[in-house]
Amino acid sequence: MALTKIDLVDAEVESVRRSEIARNLQGSFLSNSPVVAVSVVSSSGLDELRRAIDALLVESQKSAKAKDKNRPRMWVDRSFSARGAGTVVT
């Protein structure tokens, strides 16, 4: 789980958001997943987020019985094509 734009909030707001995330994920397959604070402005947390995604993918591949269970999902706000980058999804 990525907690984005972390550079725009203080530690208290971050703590509140982490609590909200934990509450909203309770009972889902992501309930025990790490919450990684990231900022694209300063690039902080991006490497940790990549490692967390890699670990989730490895774990999801172990379950051969139910192919769609425990697979990461990304909710899509928008998608577009960018020259030189291909399809961009946010």
KATA-V233055 format. One line per field, one symbol per residue. phi: phi as a letter, one per 20 degrees, with the letter a starting at -180 (. if undefined). burial: b if it has 9 or more other C-alpha atoms within 8 Angstrom, else e. Layout:
phi = ???
burial = ???
This chain:
phi = .ddelffecefffgfffffffgffegnefegdffddecbffdmfnffffgfffgffffffffeefdfeemefccfdebbbdcgndnfdcc
burial = eebebbbeeeeeebeeebeeebeebeeeeebeeeebbbbeeeebbbeebeebeeebbebbeebeeeeeeebeeeeeeebeeeeeeeebee
